[in-house]
Amino acid sequence: MKSSNDLRTSLRAIDHKGYPAYKSLAGNYQFERFILAIDHVQGDPFASPSSLHVEILHRQAGFPSAYLDSADARIALADHLTRCLSAQFETYNFKAKGSGKSGLISTTHCGQEVLERSACQVLDDRIIARFHVGFPAFGRSINAGELEKILFDFLPRCVENTFFFKKLDAKKLETAIHLYEDQQELRALLQEHHLKAFVKNGAILPRKSGVSDLPMKDPIPFCSPASMEQTFVLKHIGAVTGMAIPEGITLIVGGGYHGKSTLLEALQTGVYNHIYGDGREFVITDATAIKLRAEDGRSVRNVNISMFINDLPNKKDTTCFSSMDASGSTSQAAGVIESLEAGAHLFLIDEDTSATNFMLRDEFMQQVISREKEPITPFLERARNLYERAGVSTILVAGSSGAFFYIADHVIQMDNYHPVEITEKVKALCNNYPTPRTEAPDFQVPKFDRTIPPFRRTEDSRRSRCGRNRGDLNSRTTSHEHMKTKLYGKDSFSIDKETVDLRYVEQLVDAEQTAALSYFLRYGLEQIIDGQKTVQETAEQLMKLMDQKGWLPFCSSYIPCGLAKPRIQELYACLNRFRG
């Protein structure tokens, strides 16, 4: 391994040369307290910035063993360090001057959720942090003096202030790790007590705005109905009290703007742990929960939707249903079956984003259009069997139909952001009205033996130039052998010009998760998918590989900054929406 002095010498030797000479710097360099690796050098000052990483041994970093001994502590530590490094880089970003992206120095900007990211990993013997640097230039000539300032002045300060325990605020770090461990413990307790969700008293559910995930200022704190209140004692924080939602069918009702959807949105992100100060730290939801909605126009492939849709006028087979342009009802029916296949034990549904004809049919409509003429069996008539025979609970926001009251085990009314349990009141009122049909015959969970056909590449993609994986989230375009991916933020990506639309997969919370899905899918298409393996086998093999070997198998030459681990449920959603 070369020394930091070798790097300095090489830098000065290429000063004012053409920009491509920067590529000679790629490699590893031993600094006094860390190793610096230059993984990928950008082609010119206007291209995506260069990818670097540093490695710090635990014996030098000095973190307590309690922060390194468990997987939960390591995830929380890595998240906290990523946030600290990002804050440090803000101080020095673009302080070095030059053209194009000269002087950029940045890493992942984390959101409110704690995710496993490639930006920082706590391994058995060391910490690895990945980041981007815009190598400075005069026009298109090397400005070695400015890069020397970044690598020998700015970067060592940031590393020193982030990755050495004595330099950190020990109390903040302890709070972050203990909070994550308590959240994980609460998840286990909910499962043990057959509960599907928990919302702590005092939680702040509303967000600052529709485009901000930060907590609202001066909101109404959450307070559980007494009848649903439970207390759990956790290792670090002690007793936490709040609303516990049991297994079964829970209805959330109330007037417009009273907080129904706000509660559901908090529950849908409750599959992730949150940072201190978010307000939703102890909004905890079953980790397998899936938010279901209608997705007009989505691709559906070989899904058995006969539980909900049968006897189509065109005689199309619904036991193996495919469509490149599914309707709202067929897309939501497919979503239910795909979610069962993905191992979901909880459905989260908002009536406002669902297909009305998929959710229910009132008595008047059934008299006008006889059941024999209607191919759809509504969700209302399947929800009870889904719970009792398939073990899948439902939390449903309803605002327009009282038919759902007849299947509910619990009814929560949101009244000016205050939850009130009205189950007994509703059950009494139900006796005064005709009971709608709430169950349909012939319930059967389909077999999950769908396979994924091998990807048939287009002539354009076959002719595409083979290249190395640049692996940079900011570049938006990467290539691996003959297969290229391009990221379009959180909502979608393309692979060999085939777009995967994920905009309605609402539990994706970070563009880095979408980037990771593009890597997973590319690897799956190249290494796993052979026309024989089922969707389940493919998804499980990909996640097992991630859990056992980390990011490296999915990357050709080095691990880039800018990937965040998705849940297996979102991986299934990605596989199901790939049209190739």
N, C-alpha and C positions, 0 to 999 in steps of 0.2 A: 504494500500500500504506500502511496506517495504521501509526503508530508505537506503541511500547509505552506511551508517555504517553497516547495516545488510548485505549488499552485500560484504563489505570488510571482515566482520567476517566470512561469509560463505566461501569465497574464501580461507582464511587462514586455515579454518578447513579441507578443502579437499586437501590441498597441498600434492603432491607426491602420492596421491591415484590413483587408476585406472582411466583412461580417462572418462569412463561412469559417474563418479561422477559429472562431469561438468553439467550434465542434471538437477541436483538439483538447479541450479542457475536460471532456466527459471522463468520469472515473471517480474513485474514492480518495479522500484526503484526510489524514489524521491531524486534527487540531488538538489543542492542549486538553480540552475536556469533552470533546465530541468528535465524531466522524462526520464529515460532509461528503455527500455523494451528489454529483451532477449527473442525473439520469438521462436527460434529453435536452439538447440545445436547440432553440428555435432557429428557423432558417434565415430570418431577417428581423429587423427591429419592429416590423409591423405585424409579424406573425404571432400566433399564440405564444405566451411566455414560456420560458424554459422550466423544466421540472427538476426539482432538487429534493433531497431529504437529509435529515440529520439523525444520527444514532447516539444515544446516551446510555451508558451502562448503569444498571440499578445501583451498583456499589458507589458510583460517583454521584448519581442523582439524589440518593439518600432518603427515598420515600419509606415510610414505615412498612414493615412486612404485612401488616393488616390490610394495607391498600393494594397489595400485590397477590395475596393468597387465593382470592376467589375470582371467578369470572365476572360476577356482578361488580365487585370493587374495581376491577380493571377497566370495565366499560365506563363506569362513572369517572374514574381517574382520567382516562383518555379523553372523554368529553370535556371535562374541566380544563385540561391542558390545552385542548384545541381552542377553546374560547379564550384562554389567556394568551396563547400565541397570536391569535387573530387580533386581539386588542393591542399587543405589542407591535405587530406589523403596521397597524394603522398609524402609529407614530412616525414610521419611516417610509411609508408608501410614497413613491415618487419624489423622495428627497434627493435621490441621485437623478441627474438631469440627462437629457438626450432626446433623440427622435423616437417616434412611435411609442412602443410600450416601455421604453427605457425607464428604469427606476421602479417599475412595479414590483412590489413584494407582498404576497398575500397567501392566505390559506383558506380553508373552508370557513364560511360564516354560518354558524349553527343557528337553528331555529329554537323553538321552545321545547322541542322533544329531545330526548337523549337517544341517539342512534349510534350503532357501531359504524365507524367511518374509517376509510383508508387514510384520512388526514393524520390520524394519530393512532398508533397501536402500542399497547403495553404487552410485551412478550415476556418469556420466562426470564431472560437475562438483560433485557434492554428496552428502551422506549424508542420508537421510530416516529418521526414527524415529517410529513411531506408538505411541500408548498411550491409556489411559483415565483419566479423572478424574471423580470424583463431585463435582459442583458443590454446595457447602455450602448449607444452608438452616436457618432457624428454622421448624420445622414445614413449611409450604409457602411460606414467604417467603424471599427472597434474603438470604443471609449473605455480602455482598460482601467483608467484611474477611477472612474465612477463605479465600475463593478468591484474594484478592489475595496472601495469604500463600503459597498454593500456587504461583501463576503467577510471582510476583516474588521469591520467596525459595527455596522448595524446588526448583522446577523448574530455575532457572538453575544451582543447585549441582549437581544431578544431571547436567545437560547438560555443564557444565564438567568434571566428574570422569569423564565417559564418552567424550565425542566429541572431545577435544583430546589429541593424541598425548603431549604433555609431561606430562599428568596420569596417564597409564596406566602400568602395570607393563610396560615394553617387552619384557622377557624372556618374560613369559607370553603376550603378544600374538604375539611371534615364534614361540614354540613352537606356538601354535594354528594359525597360518597355515602354518608349515613342515610340521606333522603332516598337515594336509589335503592339501597338495601332494604329500607322500610317499605318502599313501594313493591318490591319483589316479594317481600314477606306477606304483605297484604293480599297480593294476587293469589298466593298459595292458600291463605286463610279463606278467601272467597270461594275457591274451588272446594276446599274441605267442608264448608258450610252450605254448599249447593246454591251459591249466589252468583248472579251474572254481572252485577255492577255495583259500584259503591260511589257515593258522592259525599265528601266530608262537609260537615257544617262549617260555614264560613268560606267555602270555596267561591271563587270569582269566576263565573262561567262566561259572561258576555265579553266579547273582544272589543278592542279599541275602535275598529272599523271593519268594513267588509274586505279591505285589502291589507289589514294588519292583524297578526296573530297575538299581539300584545294584549294584556288585560285592560279592560275599560277602567278609566278613572272614576272613582266615586260611584261604584255600582251597588246593587242590592246583593248582599252576601247570601249564599244558599243556606237554607235551614230545613232540615228534614221534618216531614210529618212524624209526630210521635209514634204512630202505629208502625212505621217502617224504620225506625231508628235503631241502630245497633252500634255497639262499641267494640273495638278490637285493640288489644295492647301489643304494640310493636317494640322491637328491640331497642331502638334509639330514641324515637320521639315519645314513646309511651302510648297513652290511650288516645285513640282517634274515634270520634263519634260522627255518624252521618247516616244518610239514607242508603239502605241495602235493598237492592232489587233482586228478588229470588228467581229461580228457574220458573219457566212457564210463559204466559202471555201477559205482557204489561202494556197498558194503553196510556199514552200521554195526551191529554186533551186540554182545552182552554181556549179563550178568545184570541183573536189575532194580536200579535205583538206582546203577548204575555210571557213568552219565553219557552214555548214548546220546542221549536227547532233549535234554540240555543242550548237547551239541555241535551237534545239528541246529538248535536254537533260536538258537545263536550264528551259525550259517551263514545262517539266514533273515534275520537283521538285518544280516548282513554285506553286504547290497546297499547299505547306507548307511555313510558314514564316521562315526566316533565321536570324542568329545572325549578329550583327554588325561586319564588316570586312570581311564578306564572299564574297562580290562582287556581290551577287545576292539578296541583301536585298530587292530591289524593282523590282525583276522579279516575277510578280504576275500572276497566271493563274487561270481560273475558277476552283473553289474548287472541282467540280465533274469530272474534266477531267480524261480521262483514256487513257493510252498508249496501243495501240493495236499492236499485232505482231503475226506471225505464231508460233505455239507451237507443233511441230511434236511429236506425242506420248502421248499427254495429254488425260486425261479422259474427256468425254463429256456425259452429261446425260439428256435425254428427252428435248432437245432444238429444237425449231422450226427454222431451218435454211433455210426454203423454200424460203425466200427472196433472197437467194444467190444460193442455190443448189437444183435442182429438177431433176426428171426423171433419177435416177441412174440406171445403167444397171442391177444391182442386185435387182431392185424394192424396195430397202430399203426406208422406210418412212422418209422423211426429215422434216415433220411437227412435228415429235417427235423423233429426231435423238439421238442415243446413240452410243458411241464407247469407248472402253478402250484404243484405240491406234489411235487417230485421225490423219489425214494427216495435212499438213500445211494449205491447203485451208479450210478444214472443221473446223479445230481448230480456224482459224481466223474468219470464218463465225460465229461460235458459240460465239467467243469473242465479236463480234459486238452486237449480240442479248442479250447476258448476260450483256453487258455494258448498253444497253437500259433499261434492267430490273433493273439494279443497279442505275438508275437515272442519267446517264452521259449526259451532255449537250455539251461536247466537246470531239472529238477523236483526238489523237495525233498519227501520223503514220509515220514511216520511211520506205521508199520503200525497203531499204537494208535488213530489218528484216521481210519483208512481203512475203507471197507466191505470186509469180509472176502471176500465173493463177487466183488467187483470185482478184488481183488488176485490171487487164485489159487483153484484147485480141486485138491485132492489126488487121487491115483490111486484111492483107495478110493471117494471120492465120485463120481468119474467112472465107476466100475464100477456103483455103485448107481443113479445118475442119468446115463443115457447123454448123450453130447455132443449128440446130435440133440434132446434134450429141454431143453437148457440154452441160453438165448439169449445168455448173457454170455461173451465172450472175455476172459479175465482179463488184467490188466496184465502179469503174468508173461510172457505169450506175445506181448506187443507191445513190451516195453521194448527188446529188442535192435534191432528194426526202427526204433523211434523214434530210437535213436542212430545207427545205420548209414545209414538212408535219410532221416531228417528232421533229423539233426544235433542232437538233444536228449539231453543226458546226464541221468542220474538219480543222486541220492544218497538212499538208502533206509535207514531205521532198521527193522530186523526183529528180532523176538524170539520168534516162535512157530513159524515154518516154515523148514525147511532148503531148500525148493524154490528160494528166491532165490539160493542159493549157485551154482546152475548157470548163472546168467546174469551173475554178477558178474565184473568185471575186477579189482576190488580189494576186499578184505574187511578192515575195521578192527574189532578187538575193543576195546571200552572196558572196562578192568579197573581198578576203583577210580579212575576219572577219568584213567587213563593209557591212551593209544591204543597198540595193538600190531597190526602188520600180520600177518595170518594167512592171506594169500591162498594160498600154496603148500600149507600144511597142509590148508586146506579143499578145494583141488582134488584133493589126494591122497585125502582121505576120500570125495569124491564118486564116485570110482571103485569104492567098495565098496557103493554103493547104486544102485537102479534110477534111471535118468535120467528125470525127469518131462518132459512136453511143455513146451517153452520157446519155441516159435514157432508162429504160426498163419498160414494162407495169406491171400491177398487183402489185404495191407497197402497202404493208399493214403491219403495225406494229403488230406483233403477240400479243395474250393475254398472260399475265404473270401469269399463274395459275399452274406452276410446283410445285409439292410437293417433299419433301425429304423423302425417305423411312426410317423407323426405322433402326438403326444400328444393324446388325446381327453379334454378336461377335463370334470370333473363339473359339474353344475348349480350346486352350492354354490360351486365355485371360480370359475365364470363370474360369479356374483353378488358375489364378494368385492370389497371396495373397493380401487380402484387406489391405491397409495401409493408413496412414495419409498423407495429402498433404505436402510435404516438401517445396514446393513453392519457390525454389531457382534456379534462372536462371543459375548460375554457375554449379549446379549439373547436368544440362542437363536432368535429369530424375525426374519426379514427379509422384505421384499416388494419385488418388481420388476415394474412394470406390474401384470398380474393374477396373477402367479405367486408364491406364498409358499413359503419354505423354513423348516424348523425343525430344529435340530441336537439330537441326543440323545447327546452325548459322542462317543467314538471309534467306537461300534458302529453307528450308524445316523443317518439324517436323513429328513425327509419333504419332499416337494415337491407342493404342492397336495393335501395329505392322502394322498399315495401314499408309503408308507414304503419306503426302500431299506435293506435289512438287510445290513450289512457286518461283522457280528461274527465271521464265519469267514474274513474276508480278513486273515490273520494278519500280513501284512507292513505293514499300516497301523500306525504306531507313535505317532501323535499325533492328538488330536482336531482339530487345526488342518488336518491333511490331509483329514479327513472334511469339515470345513467348506468347504475349497477344492473338493472334489468336488461338493458341493451347488451351488456357484457355477458350476462347469464344466457340470454337467448342466442347470442352469436355462438357461444361455446356449445350450447345444446344442439344447434343446427349442424355444427361442424363435427362434434364428437359423440353425441348421444342419440339424437333423433334418427331412427333408421326405418321407420314405418312399422316396426314391431313393438316397440316399447309403448306403454300406455301413457296418457297424460300424467297420471299419478306417479308412475315409475320415473318419468322424466323429471318432474318437479322435485320429487324426493331425492333423486340422485344429485341434482344440482345443489340443493340445500345441504345435503350431507357433505358434498365436496367443499362447500363454503365453510361449514362448521369444522371440518377436519383439517383443511389445508389453507383456509383463508382466501385472500384475494388472488394470490399468485397464479393458480391454474387458469384463471380467466384472462390473464394479461400476458402478452407475448414476451416482453423483455424486461419490464419493470412494473411495479405497482404505481399507478398515478394517484395524485391527490384528487379528490372529487367524487368518491364513491361512498354510498351509504347503504347498509344492508336493509333490504325490504323484508317484509314477512313472507312466508310461503304462500299466504293467501293472495298477495299481490303478484307473486310469480305465476300462480295459476291464472290470474286475470290477464297477465301479459301473454302467456301461451295461448289462452282462449281468444285473444283479440288479434293475434298474428294471422294475417290473411294469406301468407305465403303457403 
